[in-house]
Amino acid sequence: MSKLQNDKVSFELDLRATKAQEEIHRLTKATEELRRQNAAHRKEISRLAATEGDHSAEIKQLSDQIKANTREIAKNKDAIELETKKIDLSRKSAADLRKELRNLQKQQSHLSRALDPEKWRELEKEINRYKEALEQAEAPTVTIGDRLRL
C-alpha cells in the first residue's frame, strides 16, 4: 500500500513539473516574440525619424506598443518565476539546477552582506539547497546489476 502511495505522489509531482515546464516554454516563446516585435518597432521608429515629414502619430503608436510589450514581458518573467518555483528541485535536470545555482550565486555576489544580512542568509540557504540537489542529480545511479555485484 505504501509503495502505491509513493508511486502516486511521484506521478503527481512529475505531472505538476511537466505542466509547469510546458507553461515556462510557452511563456518563454511568447517573450521572445514580444522582444522581436519591440526590436522591429524600434527599427521602424528610427526609419520614420530619419525620413522627412511629420510621423509623430506613428512614432507615438509604435512607442506605446513597445511599452505594452515591455509590460507583458515583465508579466511573463514573473509568471516564469512562479512556474519555476512549482517544480520540485528533485524533478529538475542537472543543467537546470546548475543554471539556477549560477543565477543565485550571481545575485548573492551583487548583495552586500552587511547592508542586507537577512536577504544574504536567505540566498545562502537557497544556494545550499541547490548545491545538494545538484549533487544528487549528478550522483551515479545504482542499477540492479551494480547491487548484485556488491
Sequence and secondary structure as in RCSB ss.txt:
>XXXX:A:sequence
MSKLQNDKVSFELDLRATKAQEEIHRLTKATEELRRQNAAHRKEISRLAATEGDHSAEIKQLSDQIKANTREIAK
NKDAIELETKKIDLSRKSAADLRKELRNLQKQQSHLSRALDPEKWRELEKEINRYKEALEQAEAPTVTIGDRLRL
>XXXX:A:secstr
 HHHHHHHHHHHHHHHHHHHHHHHHHHHHHHHHHHHHHHHHHHHHHHHHHSSS  HHHHHHHHHHHHHHHHHHHH
HHHHHHHHHHHS GGGS HHHHHHHHHHHHHHHHTS TTT HHHHHHHHHHHHHHHHHHHHHHS    HHHHHH 
